[in-house]
Every structure is written in C-alpha cells, then in structure tokens.
C-alpha cells in the first residue's frame, strides 16, 4: 500500500531521500499541484464579487473546496471557515471568544499546546484580565485528566490539542468535552496534527470549535480551516473587517454577513482552498484502517529501534494505543540540532528543537529540545531504517 501511495508524491521519487518531517510540512500529491495550477490558469478571479466567466468559475471552485472540507469533517458548509492557516484560525477564535472575557473568567489550556493554541490566550489575558491555567502532563507527555477540577464554574474556554506535535499522544477529547460543557465552557481543539491521519468528526467528538492547517494535510501552504458549530459561529463577532464580509456599510457602522463569510474578510486564499479540497478528497479515498495499521507497524519498528540504541530516550508514549506516528527522542551527549544536521547529510529529514512547544519542553526537562521523526501514509520501512542507521553513525561522530 505504501508503495502505491508514494507514487502520487513527486518529491519522494528521489533515491536516498527519506522524509520524516511531515508533522511540520506534509508533501503534496501531484493532483494537488495540478489542481492549483489549473485553477490559476482557468479561473483566477476574486470570489463572490464578479459576474464574468472567470469569476463564476472561481465561485464554483471555492464553493466546491468548502464542500470537500465539510465532507471530510462530517459537517455543513456554513460551519467551515477558510483562514490563512491553523495559527490564524486559532488566533481569530481567541480574539472572538475573548471579546466576552474579563476578570474572574478562566481559560484552561495545557502545557502540551503548540504555541499557536497557547500564546493567543496568554497575550489576550494580559489585556483583558482573565486567567489562563494549564493541565499538566504525565511522564509520557499525555495530558493528565485524572483531576479536572481546573475546569470549574469560572471556566469559559478549554483549549487543547487533539494530538501533541511532540509526543504524538492523542487527547481524550470526549472526556474534556463533557467536563467543559458541564460548566458551560466552550471546547476549542487544535487538530493540526490529527487531521493528516484520517477524517475527523469534530461534532461527534464534542468539540465546539476545531482548527487545522492545509500544509500538514497534504495541501498548499497559506490555507487553514476553522470549523465551528453553526449556532456558535453565529454568536461570534468578526475579528477582521473589510470587503466580502459585510452587507450594509455606512459611516455609522456596518452589518456583518452570516458565517462563514463574516470571518473571511478580504480576498481569501482561493487557489489554496482548491488545492486543500483536492487533498482532503484524496485522503478520504484512502483505506484508513489499512493505512493506520502500516503507520503503527512502522512506529513500533522505530520505537524498538530507538530502544536498542545506547543512551536514547523516547519523549512520549512507548505503547501504540492513543498515539500518532510522531516519535520524539533525545540522545545522551548529543544536541538535537547536531543530530538533525548529521541526519540531513545522509538524506534523512527530521526536525530538532522545541517544536513550538516550549512549555512542554520545560515540563519534560528538555531545555535543548528533542529530535522528532514524524511518519505519514507515504513513509516506508526504508525511511525508518535510514533514520536508525544514521543515528548509529551520528553517535560515533558526536560521542
């Protein structure tokens, strides 16, 4: 299966190249590249504003892309907001929800969050006067959910990752949804790492809002998605103002349109949305139970291989339950950046550092960060073997 999947990714048709950095940027299927190029060749125009032929084509393509996202999320089209990325989606949401927050209110996040789902709340709290408290993690980097007393009557928002971009640990979203809704709080989920591993249903999970990035889901850069329950999106104020998101406008104010348009001010990333729609349609066509089985088999092989190397410690769960094929580790006597550099010289692409998760690094005692290898449906055994062999040689240089 992996062989067939790899053939649709042109960049992987290179001898000696082993891409294990998909958690930062997934590669593009050829069909996505072709769709973006075809759109710009045949339908490059602004959307929802023109009556000429290219404008009508752009409208149809943009609407079709939104429909593809809605299908992927088992959602309705008017629940899908296109943004410039997951970071932008989470920042917009923090600004919109934060409009009603003030002293005495609480936002619960976690130390495992990517900066994009933590910093917006921290910075906003400094201006608005509410408090941000964080759920802790255990030794495996999993969120500790044995005591959810932080989610109390003062809590207005719970903002958590669906899966850690460092440890690969998958969060029990339904449990957090139950706790949040019991006190009337809204649940915001960062799905950037989860979405690349198969379709999700945010509503069924109990999420109120869900965000993800196109570039991690085999789509173009510069495109993200914010999903929200229709009734909740309708209650949120716009955070960006401009063309395309208002009806009546006068010198005394303006009347915003209904969602999703009210959150898509200005010219949206039309071609990128088209590419994302094709990427998600491609993903939806995969046999995900089979794909997941291969990903987990390779993850097991990688975990076992790392365990056999002297002085290596995995940062994250050692078991395969409730985890993604994202494996981070540290090696005694080796700086993560040095390891990533030496591996790159052997054609193995990994990432070393804090992975935009500095509070988690601090909580786990990893001030220098760690090395992260992230697998995808196109990863094969040769990629994992190249990483393990490369580490063995890197240790001889660094130790």
LOGUVEX-834730 format. One record per residue: residue in three letters; x, y, z of N, C-alpha, C in turn. Coordinates in steps of 0.02 Angstrom, whole numbers, padded with zeros to 5 digits, always signed. Layout:
! residues N
ALAXYZXYZXYZ ...
***
This chain:
! residues 399
UNK+00041-00060+00000+00000+00000+00000+00043+00063+00000 UNK+00096+00063+00042+00139+00122+00046+00171+00137-00022 UNK+00190+00084-00058+00220+00095-00124+00172+00132-00170 UNK+00109+00111-00171+00059+00144-00213+00048+00216-00192 UNK+00046+00229-00127+00036+00297-00103+00095+00341-00121 UNK+00156+00316-00115+00215+00356-00130+00217+00380-00202 UNK+00188+00342-00246+00192+00360-00317+00154+00423-00334 UNK+00108+00445-00292+00071+00506-00306+00106+00569-00278 UNK+00164+00559-00246+00202+00615-00218+00267+00623-00257 UNK+00269+00668-00305+00328+00675-00349+00394+00685-00312 UNK+00393+00723-00257+00455+00739-00222+00488+00677-00192 UNK+00450+00624-00181+00478+00564-00150+00512+00518-00200 UNK+00508+00535-00264+00539+00494-00316+00612+00514-00323 UNK+00649+00508-00267+00720+00526-00265+00757+00474-00226 UNK+00808+00445-00254+00848+00395-00219+00885+00426-00161 UNK+00885+00392-00105+00923+00415-00047+00891+00471-00008 UNK+00827+00486-00022+00793+00539+00014+00740+00508+00059 UNK+00742+00524+00124+00696+00494+00172+00663+00550+00213 UNK+00601+00563+00196+00566+00621+00226+00528+00599+00288 UNK+00550+00623+00346+00519+00607+00410+00504+00671+00449 UNK+00480+00722+00413+00464+00786+00444+00393+00808+00425 UNK+00348+00760+00419+00279+00776+00396+00239+00814+00448 UNK+00258+00809+00512+00222+00846+00563+00232+00921+00556 UNK+00286+00941+00522+00298+01011+00509+00269+01032+00442 UNK+00277+00989+00392+00252+01004+00325+00244+00938+00287 UNK+00182+00921+00271+00171+00861+00230+00186+00877+00158 UNK+00204+00826+00120+00217+00835+00049+00152+00837+00009 UNK+00158+00860-00053+00098+00871-00095+00088+00815-00145 UNK+00029+00786-00149+00013+00741-00204+00015+00780-00270 UNK+00034+00746-00323+00036+00779-00388-00030+00809-00408 UNK-00085+00776-00389-00151+00801-00408-00166+00869-00376 UNK-00138+00881-00317-00148+00946-00284-00111+01001-00321 UNK-00049+00987-00340-00011+01036-00378-00047+01052-00444 UNK-00072+01001-00477-00106+01011-00541-00170+01051-00532 UNK-00207+01038-00478-00270+01073-00466-00258+01148-00455 UNK-00206+01164-00416-00191+01234-00403-00170+01269-00468 UNK-00126+01236-00506-00104+01266-00569-00162+01274-00618 UNK-00205+01224-00621-00263+01227-00667-00310+01284-00647 UNK-00320+01292-00582-00364+01347-00560-00336+01414-00581 UNK-00272+01425-00570-00243+01489-00587-00241+01501-00663 UNK-00240+01447-00701-00240+01453-00773-00310+01467-00801 UNK-00361+01442-00768-00428+01443-00797-00480+01481-00756 UNK-00465+01497-00692-00517+01527-00650-00489+01576-00599 UNK-00435+01610-00617-00404+01657-00570-00445+01721-00568 UNK-00484+01728-00516-00526+01787-00507-00546+01791-00434 UNK-00569+01850-00413-00594+01856-00345-00663+01822-00340 UNK-00680+01801-00280-00742+01763-00271-00798+01806-00243 UNK-00859+01787-00260-00920+01817-00233-00926+01891-00249 UNK-00894+01914-00302-00898+01985-00318-00904+01999-00392 UNK-00890+01949-00434-00889+01962-00505-00941+01923-00543 UNK-00957+01947-00603-01007+01915-00645-00978+01887-00709 UNK-00914+01899-00721-00883+01874-00783-00866+01800-00776 UNK-00844+01770-00831-00834+01698-00834-00784+01672-00783 UNK-00727+01705-00777-00676+01681-00729-00702+01687-00658 UNK-00740+01739-00643-00767+01747-00576-00816+01692-00559 UNK-00858+01674-00608-00906+01619-00595-00869+01553-00584 UNK-00816+01542-00622-00777+01481-00611-00744+01481-00543 UNK-00719+01539-00523-00687+01545-00457-00738+01531-00401 UNK-00798+01560-00409-00850+01547-00359-00864+01472-00353 UNK-00872+01439-00410-00888+01367-00409-00831+01327-00377 UNK-00769+01345-00394-00712+01308-00367-00706+01318-00292 UNK-00716+01379-00270-00710+01395-00198-00765+01360-00158 UNK-00826+01361-00185-00881+01326-00151-00870+01251-00150 UNK-00843+01224-00204-00829+01152-00206-00776+01133-00155 UNK-00727+01176-00146-00675+01163-00095-00705+01163-00025 UNK-00750+01209-00012-00782+01211+00054-00824+01148+00065 UNK-00855+01124+00012-00895+01064+00017-00850+01003+00032 UNK-00791+01001+00002-00744+00947+00015-00722+00946+00088 UNK-00708+01005+00115-00690+01010+00186-00748+00987+00230 UNK-00808+01009+00213-00867+00990+00253-00876+00914+00253 UNK-00868+00882+00195-00874+00809+00193-00822+00777+00237 UNK-00760+00801+00234-00706+00772+00273-00719+00776+00348 UNK-00753+00830+00368-00767+00841+00439-00837+00819+00460 UNK-00874+00788+00413-00944+00769+00426-00983+00830+00451 UNK-00973+00886+00417-01002+00950+00438-01044+00980+00383 UNK-01072+01038+00398-01109+01077+00348-01064+01131+00319 UNK-01078+01152+00258-01035+01201+00225-01030+01267+00264 UNK-01085+01289+00294-01082+01354+00329-01049+01349+00397 UNK-01023+01290+00414-00983+01282+00475-00908+01284+00460 UNK-00890+01291+00397-00820+01288+00375-00796+01358+00357 UNK-00747+01383+00394-00717+01448+00381-00647+01437+00354 UNK-00631+01467+00297-00563+01465+00271-00523+01521+00302 UNK-00462+01505+00323-00417+01554+00352-00349+01548+00319 UNK-00301+01588+00342-00234+01584+00314-00192+01528+00343 UNK-00218+01490+00389-00181+01435+00420-00212+01418+00487 UNK-00186+01365+00518-00212+01345+00584-00197+01398+00636 UNK-00136+01427+00633-00119+01479+00681-00166+01538+00676 UNK-00182+01558+00615-00229+01614+00606-00298+01595+00631 UNK-00320+01533+00618-00385+01512+00641-00390+01514+00717 UNK-00339+01491+00751-00340+01490+00825-00335+01560+00853 UNK-00296+01604+00821-00292+01673+00844-00358+01709+00834 UNK-00389+01700+00776-00454+01730+00764-00505+01708+00816 UNK-00504+01643+00830-00553+01617+00878-00541+01644+00948 UNK-00478+01649+00968-00462+01677+01034-00487+01749+01039 UNK-00476+01788+00986-00498+01858+00986-00574+01862+00990 UNK-00609+01818+00953-00682+01820+00952-00711+01798+01019 UNK-00687+01743+01045-00713+01718+01109-00689+01763+01166 UNK-00629+01789+01160-00601+01831+01213-00635+01898+01220 UNK-00673+01918+01170-00709+01981+01173-00755+01984+01234 UNK-00782+01926+01254-00829+01924+01310-00797+01906+01376 UNK-00730+01898+01378-00696+01876+01439-00667+01935+01476 UNK-00662+01926+01542-00633+01978+01584-00614+01951+01652 UNK-00600+01995+01699-00581+01973+01766-00632+01924+01796 UNK-00607+01871+01827-00649+01820+01856-00661+01761+01810 UNK-00646+01770+01745-00654+01715+01697-00589+01676+01691 UNK-00596+01615+01666-00539+01570+01660-00538+01535+01593 UNK-00479+01527+01565-00467+01485+01507-00421+01428+01529 UNK-00439+01367+01514-00399+01309+01530-00366+01284+01466 UNK-00299+01283+01466-00262+01254+01410-00220+01197+01439 UNK-00164+01181+01407-00119+01130+01434-00047+01148+01418 UNK-00001+01119+01455+00070+01133+01442+00093+01097+01379 UNK+00051+01054+01351+00069+01017+01290+00051+01055+01227 UNK+00023+01115+01233-00001+01150+01174+00055+01176+01129 UNK+00043+01174+01065+00083+01212+01017+00073+01286+01034 UNK+00123+01326+01022+00118+01397+01040+00056+01431+01012 UNK+00033+01408+00954-00024+01441+00922-00089+01430+00959 UNK-00092+01380+01003-00153+01370+01043-00143+01389+01115 UNK-00088+01423+01130-00074+01446+01198-00060+01520+01201 UNK-00014+01544+01158+00005+01614+01160-00053+01662+01148 UNK-00099+01648+01102-00155+01696+01094-00193+01707+01158 UNK-00203+01654+01196-00240+01661+01259-00199+01697+01312 UNK-00134+01682+01315-00091+01715+01364-00086+01790+01350 UNK-00077+01808+01288-00070+01879+01270-00136+01916+01281 UNK-00191+01883+01264-00256+01915+01273-00273+01924+01346 UNK-00252+01875+01387-00266+01879+01459-00231+01939+01491 UNK-00173+01957+01465-00138+02015+01492-00178+02079+01481 UNK-00216+02082+01427-00255+02142+01412-00324+02141+01443 UNK-00353+02081+01447-00424+02076+01467-00432+02059+01541 UNK-00380+02033+01574-00384+02022+01645-00410+01954+01666 UNK-00424+01908+01619-00444+01841+01640-00381+01799+01653 UNK-00390+01739+01680-00333+01697+01696-00329+01638+01648 UNK-00267+01616+01635-00255+01556+01596-00220+01506+01641 UNK-00250+01447+01649-00219+01393+01688-00209+01334+01642 UNK-00162+01290+01660-00144+01236+01615-00148+01167+01648 UNK-00173+01120+01609-00171+01050+01628-00100+01025+01622 UNK-00079+00982+01668-00012+00954+01668-00008+00892+01623 UNK+00052+00867+01614+00062+00805+01576+00097+00754+01621 UNK+00089+00690+01604+00124+00638+01641+00191+00625+01609 UNK+00226+00573+01631+00293+00559+01607+00294+00541+01533 UNK+00238+00518+01505+00233+00502+01434+00214+00562+01392 UNK+00204+00619+01425+00183+00678+01388+00108+00681+01374 UNK+00070+00637+01405-00002+00637+01396-00034+00687+01445 UNK-00088+00719+01424-00124+00763+01469-00151+00724+01529 UNK-00142+00751+01588-00168+00719+01648-00241+00739+01657 UNK-00284+00691+01648-00356+00705+01652-00388+00672+01713 UNK-00346+00648+01760-00373+00616+01820-00406+00667+01867 UNK-00384+00730+01861-00414+00782+01902-00429+00842+01857 UNK-00493+00853+01844-00513+00908+01801-00546+00965+01840 UNK-00524+00972+01902-00553+01024+01945-00537+01095+01919 UNK-00486+01101+01876-00471+01167+01847-00529+01191+01803 UNK-00567+01143+01776-00624+01161+01734-00684+01170+01781 UNK-00690+01230+01809-00742+01243+01859-00790+01296+01835 UNK-00828+01324+01881-00880+01371+01862-00852+01437+01834 UNK-00788+01449+01844-00757+01509+01816-00731+01498+01745 UNK-00729+01436+01724-00701+01419+01659-00749+01438+01603 UNK-00724+01472+01553-00764+01491+01495-00742+01456+01431 UNK-00677+01438+01428-00650+01405+01369-00600+01352+01391 UNK-00602+01295+01357-00550+01244+01363-00518+01237+01294 UNK-00452+01250+01291-00416+01249+01227-00361+01197+01230 UNK-00368+01143+01191-00321+01088+01195-00304+01061+01125 UNK-00248+01027+01122-00229+00994+01060-00263+00926+01055 UNK-00281+00907+00994-00309+00840+00983-00254+00788+00987 UNK-00194+00806+00966-00136+00762+00970-00073+00805+00973 UNK-00028+00787+01018+00033+00826+01028+00079+00822+00967 UNK+00106+00879+00948+00154+00880+00893+00224+00859+00915 UNK+00232+00844+00980+00296+00821+01006+00293+00747+01025 UNK+00245+00729+01066+00243+00660+01091+00199+00614+01049 UNK+00156+00644+01007+00109+00603+00969+00050+00579+01009 UNK+00047+00596+01073-00007+00572+01117-00074+00603+01096 UNK-00125+00561+01090-00191+00583+01070-00232+00599+01132 UNK-00264+00657+01132-00303+00680+01189-00373+00650+01189 UNK-00398+00634+01247-00466+00609+01255-00514+00668+01250 UNK-00530+00689+01189-00572+00747+01178-00642+00739+01207 UNK-00676+00681+01197-00743+00674+01226-00745+00685+01301 UNK-00694+00663+01337-00693+00673+01410-00688+00748+01427 UNK-00645+00783+01391-00639+00854+01403-00702+00892+01383 UNK-00734+00868+01330-00796+00900+01308-00849+00894+01362 UNK-00853+00836+01392-00903+00825+01446-00890+00872+01504 UNK-00826+00878+01523-00809+00922+01580-00821+00995+01563 UNK-00803+01015+01502-00813+01085+01483-00887+01103+01479 UNK-00926+01061+01448-00997+01076+01438-01035+01073+01504 UNK-01010+01035+01552-01043+01031+01617-01043+01098+01653 UNK-00994+01141+01637-00991+01207+01669-01006+01263+01619 UNK-01030+01244+01560-01049+01294+01511-00991+01324+01472 UNK-00933+01290+01473-00875+01315+01437-00874+01289+01365 UNK-00837+01323+01322-00829+01303+01252-00763+01265+01244 UNK-00765+01212+01202-00705+01172+01191-00675+01188+01123 UNK-00614+01214+01124-00576+01231+01064-00522+01178+01054 UNK-00520+01148+00995-00473+01093+00982-00427+01111+00924 UNK-00362+01104+00937-00311+01112+00885-00300+01044+00852 UNK-00326+01036+00791-00322+00971+00757-00267+00967+00706 UNK-00218+01012+00709-00166+01015+00657-00130+00949+00647 UNK-00116+00914+00702-00079+00850+00696-00125+00790+00683 UNK-00187+00795+00703-00232+00738+00697-00259+00730+00626 UNK-00277+00784+00595-00310+00781+00529-00269+00744+00477 UNK-00202+00750+00475-00164+00715+00424-00168+00639+00428 UNK-00198+00614+00481-00201+00542+00490-00272+00515+00483 UNK-00314+00550+00445-00380+00525+00428-00435+00573+00446 UNK-00493+00565+00414-00550+00609+00427-00570+00611+00500 UNK-00593+00669+00523-00617+00676+00592-00687+00704+00591 UNK-00722+00694+00646-00790+00720+00654-00791+00761+00718 UNK-00776+00826+00714-00772+00867+00775-00836+00868+00815 UNK-00894+00869+00780-00957+00870+00816-00966+00807+00858 UNK-00951+00749+00829-00958+00686+00866-00910+00682+00924 UNK-00852+00714+00919-00803+00715+00973-00826+00758+01032 UNK-00872+00804+01018-00894+00851+01069-00861+00918+01066 UNK-00820+00929+01014-00787+00994+01008-00838+01048+00988 UNK-00824+01108+01009-00865+01166+00987-00832+01201+00929 UNK-00765+01202+00929-00726+01231+00875-00666+01186+00862 UNK-00646+01183+00798-00592+01137+00779-00553+01171+00723 UNK-00487+01171+00729-00445+01204+00679-00391+01157+00653 UNK-00374+01166+00589-00317+01128+00563-00285+01166+00505 UNK-00226+01143+00484-00186+01177+00433-00184+01136+00370 UNK-00187+01170+00313-00184+01136+00249-00116+01105+00236 UNK-00062+01139+00254+00005+01114+00236+00025+01051+00273 UNK-00008+01036+00327+00004+00972+00362-00041+00916+00336 UNK-00092+00935+00298-00142+00886+00273-00136+00877+00198 UNK-00072+00879+00173-00058+00864+00102-00087+00917+00055 UNK-00099+00976+00083-00124+01032+00044-00074+01088+00040 UNK-00092+01143+00007-00046+01200-00001-00033+01237+00065 UNK+00017+01279+00064+00029+01324+00120-00020+01382+00115 UNK-00026+01421+00169-00068+01481+00167-00142+01468+00170 UNK-00162+01408+00192-00233+01392+00197-00244+01353+00262 UNK-00296+01370+00297-00316+01333+00357-00391+01332+00362 UNK-00415+01295+00410-00488+01287+00420-00505+01298+00493 UNK-00557+01336+00504-00589+01340+00569-00659+01313+00562 UNK-00672+01258+00596-00741+01231+00599-00772+01252+00665 UNK-00836+01269+00662-00872+01285+00723-00945+01264+00716 UNK-00975+01247+00771-01047+01232+00769-01084+01293+00743 UNK-01130+01281+00698-01165+01336+00664-01192+01388+00713 UNK-01226+01364+00765-01257+01410+00812-01206+01451+00852 UNK-01146+01423+00862-01095+01459+00899-01058+01509+00854 UNK-01045+01490+00792-01014+01538+00746-01059+01600+00737 UNK-01124+01588+00736-01171+01644+00727-01169+01693+00785 UNK-01145+01670+00843-01142+01714+00902-01076+01753+00907 UNK-01027+01734+00867-00961+01765+00872-00957+01829+00831 UNK-00922+01879+00857-00912+01940+00818-00855+01931+00769 UNK-00856+01968+00714-00798+01966+00669-00736+01993+00704 UNK-00678+01971+00683-00616+01999+00711-00575+02034+00657 UNK-00592+02022+00594-00562+02057+00538-00617+02089+00497 UNK-00606+02151+00476-00657+02187+00439-00630+02207+00371 UNK-00675+02209+00322-00655+02228+00255-00706+02205+00204 UNK-00684+02198+00142-00730+02177+00090-00749+02104+00096 UNK-00808+02088+00071-00830+02019+00067-00862+01991+00129 UNK-00862+02029+00184-00891+02001+00246-00945+02045+00276 UNK-00966+02096+00239-01017+02141+00264-01073+02149+00213 UNK-01132+02166+00239-01188+02183+00196-01193+02258+00191 UNK-01234+02288+00233-01241+02361+00234-01180+02394+00268 UNK-01155+02447+00238-01099+02485+00265-01115+02559+00263 UNK-01106+02593+00318-01115+02665+00320-01064+02696+00366 UNK-01063+02762+00369-01014+02795+00411-01028+02786+00485 UNK-01086+02758+00500-01102+02744+00570-01091+02671+00588 UNK-01064+02631+00542-01051+02560+00557-01066+02514+00499 UNK-01068+02450+00513-01079+02400+00461-01114+02340+00491 UNK-01148+02303+00448-01183+02242+00468-01147+02182+00438 UNK-01115+02141+00480-01079+02083+00453-01127+02031+00425 UNK-01102+01994+00376-01140+01939+00347-01142+01880+00395 UNK-01182+01831+00378-01185+01770+00418-01120+01730+00408 UNK-01105+01684+00455-01048+01639+00445-01060+01595+00384 UNK-01009+01573+00348-00938+01586+00365-00910+01651+00337 UNK-00949+01686+00293-00921+01745+00260-00898+01799+00309 UNK-00931+01805+00367-00912+01859+00412-00841+01851+00439 UNK-00813+01790+00433-00745+01779+00457-00694+01775+00401 UNK-00714+01792+00340-00670+01787+00282-00662+01854+00247 UNK-00639+01903+00286-00630+01970+00259-00576+01972+00206 UNK-00587+02013+00155-00538+02021+00102-00538+01964+00053 UNK-00488+01963+00010-00482+01909-00040-00457+01846-00006 UNK-00495+01792-00007-00474+01730+00026-00422+01693-00015 UNK-00390+01643+00014-00341+01603-00022-00377+01553-00068 UNK-00401+01576-00124-00445+01536-00167-00409+01475-00195 UNK-00352+01487-00228-00316+01431-00259-00294+01381-00205 UNK-00273+01406-00148-00252+01361-00094-00311+01320-00068 UNK-00369+01351-00064-00429+01314-00043-00445+01259-00093 UNK-00438+01275-00157-00450+01224-00209-00402+01165-00199 UNK-00339+01180-00187-00290+01127-00175-00305+01087-00113 UNK-00326+01121-00060-00343+01085+00001-00402+01039-00010 UNK-00452+01062-00048-00510+01019-00062-00489+00956-00097 UNK-00444+00961-00145-00420+00902-00181-00381+00857-00134 UNK-00340+00886-00090-00301+00846-00042-00347+00807+00004 UNK-00399+00840+00029-00444+00805+00076-00485+00752+00040 UNK-00504+00765-00022-00539+00714-00061-00493+00653-00071 UNK-00429+00666-00085-00381+00611-00092-00376+00572-00027 UNK-00371+00608+00029-00367+00574+00094-00429+00532+00107 UNK-00487+00560+00090-00549+00524+00104-00554+00459+00064 UNK-00518+00455+00008-00520+00395-00033-00473+00340-00010 UNK-00432+00353+00041-00386+00302+00066-00421+00252+00112 UNK-00393+00193+00116-00417+00141+00162-00382+00155+00229 UNK-00413+00197+00271-00378+00220+00330-00364+00166+00382 UNK-00406+00116+00392-00385+00062+00438-00321+00029+00415 UNK-00314+00018+00350-00253-00013+00324-00194+00035+00329 UNK-00205+00099+00313-00152+00149+00318-00128+00155+00390 UNK-00175+00159+00437-00157+00165+00507-00117+00104+00531 UNK-00136+00045+00508-00100-00016+00527-00027-00013+00504 UNK-00016+00012+00444+00052+00019+00419+00090+00072+00459 UNK+00058+00129+00472+00091+00182+00511+00111+00157+00580 UNK+00066+00120+00612+00081+00096+00679+00134+00041+00679 UNK+00135+00000+00627+00188-00050+00621+00256-00017+00615 UNK+00260+00034+00574+00323+00071+00566+00342+00108+00630 UNK+00291+00134+00665+00304+00167+00729+00332+00119+00780 UNK+00305+00059+00782+00330+00007+00827+00402-00010+00811 UNK+00417-00017+00746+00485-00032+00725+00533+00024+00745 UNK+00511+00086+00737+00553+00142+00756+00564+00144+00832 UNK+00511+00135+00870+00518+00135+00943+00564+00079+00967 UNK+00558+00021+00938+00601-00035+00956+00673-00021+00937 UNK+00683+00009+00878+00750+00025+00855+00783+00078+00899 UNK+00746+00127+00921+00773+00178+00966+00791+00148+01033 UNK+00749+00101+01057+00761+00069+01122+00826+00029+01121 UNK+00846+00006+01062+00907-00035+01057+00970+00007+01053 UNK+00963+00073+01047+01020+00117+01042+01039+00143+01112 UNK+01103+00143+01128+01127+00165+01193+01114+00239+01204 UNK+01089+00255+01263+01081+00325+01283+01025+00363+01249 UNK+00978+00327+01220+00922+00360+01186+00859+00353+01229 UNK+00823+00408+01236+00759+00407+01273+00704+00435+01230 UNK+00651+00397+01223+00593+00420+01186+00554+00470+01227 UNK+00533+00525+01196+00493+00576+01228+00421+00564+01206 UNK+00383+00528+01247+00315+00512+01229+00297+00440+01244 UNK+00238+00419+01228+00215+00351+01244+00256+00298+01208 UNK+00270+00244+01244+00306+00188+01215+00257+00136+01186 UNK+00194+00141+01205+00143+00096+01177+00108+00131+01119 UNK+00074+00091+01078+00043+00118+01018-00028+00144+01029 UNK-00057+00128+01086-00126+00150+01099-00129+00226+01105 UNK-00180+00255+01072-00194+00327+01077-00132+00368+01064 UNK-00098+00353+01009-00040+00394+00989-00036+00396+00913 UNK-00005+00449+00889+00007+00456+00818+00078+00433+00801 UNK+00093+00425+00737+00161+00406+00717+00209+00465+00718 UNK+00210+00499+00774+00255+00555+00786+00299+00534+00844 UNK+00364+00525+00831+00409+00497+00882+00466+00546+00894 UNK+00470+00571+00956+00523+00616+00975+00570+00581+01024 UNK+00633+00603+01024+00682+00570+01067+00741+00616+01081 UNK+00778+00599+01133+00841+00633+01148+00894+00580+01154 UNK+00956+00600+01142+01013+00554+01145+01067+00584+01190 UNK+01091+00546+01237+01141+00569+01284+01203+00594+01247 UNK+01224+00655+01266+01285+00683+01237+01277+00713+01168 UNK+01215+00718+01143+01204+00743+01075+01151+00798+01076 UNK+01168+00856+01049+01118+00909+01043+01070+00892+00986 UNK+01005+00904+00996+00957+00887+00944+00973+00918+00875 UNK+00998+00980+00875+01014+01012+00812+01072+00977+00777 UNK+01121+00954+00816+01177+00918+00786+01154+00853+00755 UNK+01111+00818+00789+01085+00755+00762+01046+00768+00698 UNK+01002+00818+00699+00962+00833+00640+01007+00852+00581 UNK+01062+00888+00595+01108+00909+00542+01143+00848+00511 UNK+01169+00804+00553+01205+00746+00528+01159+00698+00491 UNK+01097+00692+00515+01049+00650+00479+01032+00680+00411 UNK+01025+00747+00409+01010+00780+00345+01065+00766+00294 UNK+01128+00764+00316+01183+00750+00271+01178+00681+00240 UNK+01140+00636+00273+01130+00569+00247+01062+00562+00213 UNK+01029+00618+00200+00966+00616+00164+00906+00601+00206 UNK+00913+00606+00273+00858+00592+00319+00832+00657+00347 UNK+00770+00675+00331+00741+00738+00352+00701+00729+00416 UNK+00727+00756+00471+00691+00757+00535+00695+00829+00561 UNK+00669+00840+00620+00671+00908+00649+00698+00905+00720 UNK+00740+00953+00736+00767+00957+00804+00752+01024+00835 UNK+00735+01025+00899+00721+01088+00933+00663+01082+00980 UNK+00629+01138+00992+00573+01141+01040+00506+01130+01006 UNK+00503+01130+00940+00443+01115+00902+00384+01160+00920 UNK+00399+01224+00932+00347+01273+00951+00306+01248+01010 UNK+00339+01216+01057+00305+01189+01117+00351+01198+01177 UNK+00375+01259+01187+00424+01271+01240+00399+01254+01310 UNK+00336+01269+01329+00314+01249+01396+00317+01173+01407 UNK+00303+01134+01354+00308+01061+01361+00380+01040+01370 UNK+00425+01072+01332+00496+01055+01341+00518+01068+01413 UNK+00497+01124+01440+00515+01141+01509+00485+01089+01558 UNK+00422+01071+01547+00390+01022+01591+00424+00955+01589 UNK+00452+00937+01532+00485+00872+01525+00560+00876+01537 UNK+00585+00935+01556+00656+00943+01571+00700+00939+01510 UNK+00675+00964+01453+00712+00960+01390+00727+01030+01365 UNK+00771+01065+01399+00784+01135+01382+00816+01142+01313 UNK+00850+01091+01289+00880+01093+01223+00833+01065+01170 UNK+00775+01044+01191+00727+01016+01144+00739+00942+01131 UNK+00716+00918+01075+00723+00847+01058+00721+00840+00982 UNK+00735+00780+00959+00731+00764+00888+00662+00732+00875 UNK+00630+00752+00821+00564+00725+00804+00565+00693+00735 UNK+00543+00631+00732+00531+00596+00669+00456+00586+00662 UNK+00427+00611+00608+00354+00606+00600+00339+00569+00535 UNK+00297+00518+00542+00280+00474+00487+00214+00494+00456 UNK+00204+00472+00394+00143+00487+00356+00125+00425+00315 UNK+00068+00427+00280+00049+00369+00240+00101+00350+00187 UNK+00144+00397+00166+00194+00381+00116+00260+00356+00146 UNK+00266+00353+00212+00327+00328+00244+00334+00253+00234 UNK+00395+00229+00222+00406+00157+00216+00461+00134+00264 UNK+00473+00069+00264+00522+00041+00311+00592+00066+00297 UNK+00607+00079+00233+00674+00104+00216+00686+00172+00249 UNK+00635+00213+00255+00642+00278+00288+00662+00269+00361 UNK+00628+00223+00394+00642+00211+00465+00712+00181+00474 UNK+00730+00134+00430+00796+00104+00434+00851+00156+00422 UNK+00839+00201+00375+00888+00253+00362+00898+00298+00423 UNK+00844+00312+00459+00850+00352+00520+00891+00316+00572 UNK+00875+00253+00584+00911+00215+00635+00984+00206+00617 UNK+00999+00191+00555+01068+00185+00534+01105+00251+00539 UNK+01070+00305+00521+01100+00371+00525+01116+00391+00597 UNK+01073+00373+00643+01087+00388+00713+01148+00351+00738 UNK+01154+00289+00718+01211+00249+00740+01277+00281+00717 UNK+01277+00306+00656+01337+00340+00631+01346+00408+00663 UNK+01291+00444+00675+01296+00510+00707+01325+00505+00777 UNK+01306+00454+00813+01332+00445+00881+01408+00436+00880 UNK+01435+00404+00830+01507+00393+00825+01543+00459+00814 UNK+01509+00507+00784+01539+00573+00772+01534+00617+00835 UNK+01476+00614+00867+01461+00662+00921+01483+00638+00991 UNK+01493+00574+00998+01509+00550+01065+01583+00532+01072 
***
